Amino acid sequence: MRLQDSITVRIDLADKGLERVGGGLSTLGIYHGRLIMSDALNKAGDLARTQVRRTISKETALPYGRIVAETRSTRSNPLKLTYRIDARGRPTSLSEFKPRETARGVSAAPWGQRRIFPGTFIVDSRGGDVFKRQTPSRFPITRLWGPIVPKEMVREKPVAEFEKVAARLAEQLPRQLARDLKL
């Protein structure tokens, strides 16, 4: 089971802050104006990508490197003024969250919070994964999972971080324009 989710920012010339620079962009010509917008979008998008990754890492208690490996960004170009962050990944095994077997079940710390999963046990021959019986008999058993990076990316906090940094785009575009016009 592999999931995929994404967050996208597009430039719309009707956005607030962008109408202020409309005249300056028209003096540059269409391509150069779009190039400036693309640069500003990429700078804001890179900042947003970093903040989203940090937030997901903090929320899920997964290592930052794991989040980086499961997320990709598609940068803007003058022809396509869109910055996109995609996440792909599988469910994270509870064995990655320092599980300990107790009398009441397995204790693990997914989402940064240690808790006991009642009636569960660790199977060492299956990579130390955590399982729970479905019936009172020995089999069948099911594996328990922790966070899934694509699902975590579209939750409230990472999306809020993305939107907060993306809002800075309206501030960054006039600065980028002034720099290119040497004002």
C-alpha positions as CSV (number, residue, x, y, z in Angstrom):
1,M,0.0,0.0,0.0
2,R,1.6,3.2,-1.2
3,L,-0.1,6.6,-0.7
4,Q,0.5,10.0,-2.3
5,D,-0.6,13.4,-1.4
6,S,0.5,16.9,-2.4
7,I,0.3,20.6,-1.6
8,T,0.4,23.1,-4.5
9,V,0.8,26.9,-4.8
10,R,0.0,28.7,-8.0
11,I,0.6,32.3,-8.8
12,D,-2.6,34.2,-9.8
13,L,-2.0,37.8,-11.0
14,A,-5.1,38.9,-9.1
15,D,-3.5,37.9,-5.8
16,K,-3.0,40.8,-3.3
17,G,0.5,42.3,-3.5
18,L,0.9,41.1,-7.1
19,E,-1.2,43.9,-8.6
20,R,1.2,46.4,-7.1
21,V,4.0,45.0,-9.3
22,G,2.0,44.5,-12.4
23,G,3.3,47.7,-14.1
24,G,6.9,46.8,-13.3
25,L,6.4,43.3,-14.7
26,S,5.0,44.7,-17.9
27,T,8.0,46.9,-18.5
28,L,10.2,43.7,-18.4
29,G,8.3,41.8,-21.0
30,I,6.3,38.6,-20.5
31,Y,9.1,36.1,-20.3
32,H,11.4,38.0,-18.0
33,G,8.4,39.0,-15.8
34,R,7.4,35.3,-15.5
35,L,11.0,34.4,-14.7
36,I,11.0,36.8,-11.8
37,M,7.7,35.4,-10.5
38,S,9.1,31.9,-10.9
39,D,12.2,32.8,-8.9
40,A,10.2,34.3,-6.1
41,L,7.8,31.4,-6.1
42,N,10.7,28.9,-5.9
43,K,12.3,30.8,-3.0
44,A,9.0,30.9,-1.0
45,G,8.3,27.3,-2.0
46,D,11.7,26.0,-0.8
47,L,11.2,27.8,2.6
48,A,7.7,26.2,2.8
49,R,9.0,22.8,1.9
50,T,11.6,23.0,4.7
51,Q,9.0,24.1,7.3
52,V,6.5,21.4,6.2
53,R,9.2,18.7,6.6
54,R,10.2,20.0,10.0
55,T,6.6,20.1,11.2
56,I,5.9,16.6,9.9
57,S,9.1,15.3,11.6
58,K,8.2,17.0,14.9
59,E,4.5,15.8,14.8
60,T,5.3,12.2,13.9
61,A,8.6,11.7,15.7
62,L,10.1,10.3,12.5
63,P,13.7,11.3,11.7
64,Y,14.0,14.3,9.4
65,G,16.0,12.3,6.9
66,R,13.1,9.9,6.5
67,I,10.7,12.8,5.8
68,V,13.1,14.2,3.2
69,A,13.3,10.8,1.5
70,E,9.6,10.5,1.2
71,T,8.9,14.1,0.0
72,R,9.7,15.7,-3.3
73,S,9.1,19.2,-4.7
74,T,8.4,20.2,-8.3
75,R,9.8,23.7,-8.7
76,S,8.2,26.5,-10.8
77,N,9.5,27.6,-14.2
78,P,8.5,30.6,-16.3
79,L,6.0,28.5,-18.3
80,K,4.4,26.8,-15.3
81,L,4.1,29.1,-12.3
82,T,3.4,26.3,-9.8
83,Y,5.4,25.0,-6.9
84,R,4.3,21.6,-5.6
85,I,5.3,19.4,-2.7
86,D,4.5,15.7,-3.0
87,A,4.8,13.0,-0.4
88,R,4.9,9.3,-1.1
89,G,5.3,6.6,1.4
90,R,4.1,3.5,3.2
91,P,2.8,3.2,6.7
92,T,5.6,3.3,9.3
93,S,6.0,0.2,11.4
94,L,5.7,0.6,15.1
95,S,9.1,-1.1,15.4
96,E,10.7,2.3,14.4
97,F,9.3,3.9,17.6
98,K,11.3,2.0,20.2
99,P,8.7,-0.5,21.2
100,R,8.9,-2.3,24.6
101,E,6.9,-5.3,25.6
102,T,5.0,-4.9,28.9
103,A,2.5,-7.1,30.7
104,R,-0.4,-5.1,29.4
105,G,0.9,-4.9,25.8
106,V,3.5,-3.1,23.7
107,S,4.6,0.4,24.6
108,A,5.7,2.6,21.7
109,A,6.0,6.3,20.9
110,P,4.4,7.1,17.5
111,W,3.5,10.7,17.0
112,G,5.9,11.6,19.8
113,Q,3.8,10.2,22.6
114,R,4.6,7.0,24.4
115,R,1.5,4.9,24.9
116,I,0.5,1.3,25.5
117,F,-1.2,-0.7,22.8
118,P,-3.3,-3.2,24.9
119,G,-3.1,-6.9,23.9
120,T,-0.2,-6.5,21.5
121,F,3.1,-8.3,21.2
122,I,6.4,-8.0,19.4
123,V,7.4,-10.7,16.8
124,D,11.2,-10.7,16.5
125,S,11.3,-13.0,13.5
126,R,9.2,-10.3,11.6
127,G,11.7,-7.5,12.1
128,G,10.5,-6.6,15.6
129,D,7.1,-5.5,14.3
130,V,4.1,-5.1,16.7
131,F,1.1,-7.4,16.2
132,K,-2.4,-8.0,17.7
133,R,-4.5,-11.1,17.5
134,Q,-7.8,-10.8,15.6
135,T,-9.5,-13.7,17.5
136,P,-8.8,-15.5,20.8
137,S,-7.0,-18.3,18.9
138,R,-3.3,-18.1,17.9
139,F,-3.9,-16.9,14.3
140,P,-4.8,-14.7,12.5
141,I,-2.7,-11.7,13.7
142,T,-2.5,-8.2,12.2
143,R,0.4,-5.8,12.1
144,L,0.0,-2.4,13.8
145,W,1.2,0.7,12.0
146,G,2.3,4.2,12.9
147,P,2.2,7.5,10.9
148,I,2.0,7.6,7.1
149,V,3.9,10.6,5.7
150,P,1.5,11.5,2.9
151,K,-1.4,11.6,5.3
152,E,0.5,13.6,7.9
153,M,1.5,16.2,5.2
154,V,-2.1,17.2,4.5
155,R,-3.1,17.5,8.2
156,E,-3.7,20.9,9.8
157,K,-0.2,21.9,11.1
158,P,1.9,21.2,8.0
159,V,-0.7,22.8,5.7
160,A,-0.8,25.9,8.0
161,E,3.0,26.1,7.9
162,F,2.9,25.9,4.1
163,E,0.3,28.6,3.8
164,K,2.1,30.8,6.2
165,V,5.3,30.7,4.2
166,A,3.5,30.8,0.9
167,A,1.8,34.1,2.0
168,R,5.3,35.6,2.1
169,L,5.4,35.3,-1.7
170,A,3.4,38.5,-2.0
171,E,6.2,40.3,0.0
172,Q,9.0,38.6,-1.9
173,L,7.8,39.4,-5.4
174,P,8.1,43.2,-5.2
175,R,11.6,42.8,-3.7
176,Q,12.7,40.4,-6.4
177,L,11.3,42.8,-9.0
178,A,13.1,45.8,-7.5
179,R,16.4,43.8,-7.4
180,D,16.0,42.8,-11.1
181,L,15.1,46.4,-12.2
182,K,17.9,47.7,-9.9
183,L,15.6,50.1,-8.1
